[in-house]
Amino acid sequence: MDNSYQNKITGFYQSKKRMPSYSEMMKIFGFKSKNAVYRLVNKMIDAGLVTKDSVGKLIPNKIFGEIPMLGSVKAGLPSFAEEQVLDTTNLEDLLIQKKDSTYILEVDGDSMIDAHIAKGDFVLAERTNKAKDGQIVIAEVDGEFTMKYFKTDGKKIFLRAANKNFKDIHPTESLNIVAVVVGVMRKY
C-alpha cells in the first residue's frame, strides 16, 4: 500500500481523533467513488493497519499508536462482562498533556511507597518551577535531586516522603522545583 495513503489517514486521525468516513476518504484521497475507498480499506485491513468492529466501523491498529479500550472492570465483586471493543486510546494522549515539557524517570528507592510509587516504576514528570502544596515533585534541594511531596508551612517550604521511615527535608541553602509528577507507570 502507498505510504501517502497511510500518512493521510494517520494525519486525519491525529487531528480529529477518529477514523474518517468513506465520504471523507474520497475527499482526502481525491477518489471519485466509494468503491475505490472500499478497495483501499480492504488493502489497509490486509496490511494490518486497521480492523473493523462488529458494526463495520474502522478501528486503527498499532500503526496509529492505539490500544483497544474494551470497557471497564469491577474491582469489587465479580460481575458478568462481555469483551467488546468500545474505542481505542493512545496512551500518549491519555497520559501526556504537555508533550514538549514532559519526560519519564525511573524510580530508584522507596521513599514514596505510601503514594504507591515503588522502585522500578516510571513517573511522568512535567517541567515547571512551581508547585502547589501536596503535589509530588522532582526537586533540586541543596544540590541534589529527589522526588517527594512539596509542602508549605506558612513561609517555609520543605519536602516530605510518602514513607514514615524518612524525615522531612528542609533545605539549608536552596530548594528548586524542577517538575511535577503527573503520572506513574508500572510493569508487572
C-alpha positions in Angstrom: 0.0 0.0 0.0 1.2 3.5 -0.9 2.7 5.3 2.2 1.0 8.6 1.1 -2.4 7.0 1.8 -1.3 5.8 5.2 0.2 9.2 6.0 -3.1 11.0 5.0 -5.2 8.6 7.2 -2.8 9.0 10.1 -2.8 12.8 9.7 -6.6 12.8 9.7 -6.8 10.5 12.7 -4.3 12.5 14.7 -6.1 15.8 14.1 -9.7 14.6 14.5 -9.1 11.7 17.0 -11.3 9.4 14.9 -11.1 7.5 11.6 -12.5 9.2 8.5 -15.8 8.1 6.9 -15.8 6.6 3.4 -17.0 10.0 2.1 -14.2 11.8 3.9 -11.7 9.4 2.5 -13.0 10.1 -1.0 -12.1 13.8 -0.4 -8.8 13.1 1.3 -7.5 10.8 -1.5 -9.2 12.6 -4.4 -11.2 9.4 -5.3 -14.3 9.7 -7.5 -16.1 6.7 -6.0 -16.7 4.9 -2.7 -15.8 1.7 -4.4 -12.2 3.0 -4.7 -12.2 3.7 -1.0 -13.7 0.3 -0.3 -10.8 -1.4 -2.1 -8.2 0.8 -0.3 -9.8 0.0 3.1 -9.5 -3.7 2.3 -5.8 -3.3 1.5 -5.4 -1.5 4.8 -7.1 -4.3 6.6 -4.9 -6.9 4.8 -1.8 -4.9 5.8 -2.9 -4.8 9.4 -3.3 -1.1 9.6 -7.0 -1.1 10.5 -9.7 -3.5 11.6 -13.5 -3.3 11.7 -15.6 -3.7 14.7 -18.9 -5.7 14.9 -20.8 -2.9 13.2 -18.2 -2.2 10.5 -16.6 0.9 12.0 -12.9 1.2 11.2 -10.6 0.9 14.2 -7.0 1.9 14.0 -4.3 -0.7 14.8 -0.9 -0.3 16.4 0.4 1.8 13.4 -1.6 4.7 14.9 -0.2 4.0 18.4 -3.6 2.9 19.6 -4.6 0.3 22.1 -8.1 -1.1 22.2 -10.3 0.1 25.1 -12.6 -2.8 26.0 -14.6 -1.1 28.7 -14.3 -1.2 32.5 -13.6 -3.9 35.0 -15.0 -4.3 38.5 -12.5 -4.1 41.3 -15.2 -5.2 43.8 -17.4 -8.2 43.5 -17.1 -10.1 40.2 -19.7 -9.4 37.6 -20.5 -10.6 34.1 -18.6 -8.7 31.4 -18.6 -9.1 27.6 -15.4 -8.2 25.8 -16.3 -5.6 23.2 -14.1 -3.0 21.6 -15.7 0.3 22.7 -13.0 2.5 21.4 -9.3 2.9 21.2 -7.0 5.2 23.1 -3.5 6.4 22.6 -1.5 6.2 25.8 0.5 9.3 24.9 -2.7 11.3 24.5 -4.1 9.8 27.7 -1.1 10.4 29.9 0.7 13.4 28.4 -0.9 16.8 28.2 2.2 18.9 27.5 4.3 16.8 25.2 7.2 19.3 24.8 7.8 19.6 28.6 7.1 16.0 29.8 9.7 13.3 30.4 10.0 9.9 32.1 12.1 9.0 35.0 12.7 5.5 36.5 12.2 5.4 40.3 15.0 4.3 42.5 14.3 4.0 46.2 11.2 3.5 48.4 10.6 7.0 50.0 7.3 7.3 48.0 6.0 3.8 48.6 2.9 5.0 50.5 2.0 7.1 47.5 2.1 3.8 45.5 5.3 4.7 43.8 7.8 1.9 44.1 11.4 1.2 42.9 11.3 0.3 39.2 8.2 2.3 38.5 8.3 5.1 35.9 7.0 8.5 36.6 5.8 11.1 34.1 7.2 14.4 35.1 6.1 17.8 33.6 8.8 20.5 33.7 7.8 23.5 35.8 9.4 25.7 38.5 6.1 26.0 40.5 4.2 23.5 42.6 1.1 23.5 44.9 1.2 22.2 48.4 0.8 18.5 48.4 1.9 17.8 44.8 4.6 15.2 44.1 7.6 17.0 42.6 11.0 16.4 41.3 13.1 19.0 43.2 16.7 20.0 43.5 17.4 20.5 47.2 20.8 21.7 48.3 22.4 20.5 45.0 20.8 17.0 44.9 17.7 15.8 43.1 14.8 13.9 44.7 11.1 13.1 44.3 8.9 14.0 47.3 5.7 15.8 48.3 6.1 19.5 48.1 4.9 21.1 51.4 4.4 24.6 52.6 4.0 25.6 56.2 3.4 29.3 56.4 6.5 30.9 54.8 8.7 27.7 55.0 8.8 25.2 52.2 10.0 21.6 52.5 9.8 18.1 51.1 8.0 15.2 52.6 8.4 11.5 51.8 5.5 9.1 51.5 7.2 6.7 53.9 7.3 7.1 57.7 10.9 5.9 57.8 12.1 9.1 56.1 12.3 12.5 57.7 11.1 15.8 56.1 13.7 17.5 54.1 14.2 21.2 55.0 16.7 22.9 52.6 19.7 24.5 54.2 20.6 26.5 51.0 18.1 26.0 48.2 15.0 24.2 47.1 14.1 24.4 43.4 11.1 22.7 41.8 12.2 21.1 38.5 9.0 19.2 37.6 5.6 18.0 38.9 4.8 14.3 38.7 1.7 13.8 36.5 1.6 10.0 36.2 3.0 6.7 37.3 3.5 3.6 35.2 4.3 0.1 36.4 5.0 -3.1 34.5 4.3 -6.5 36.1 
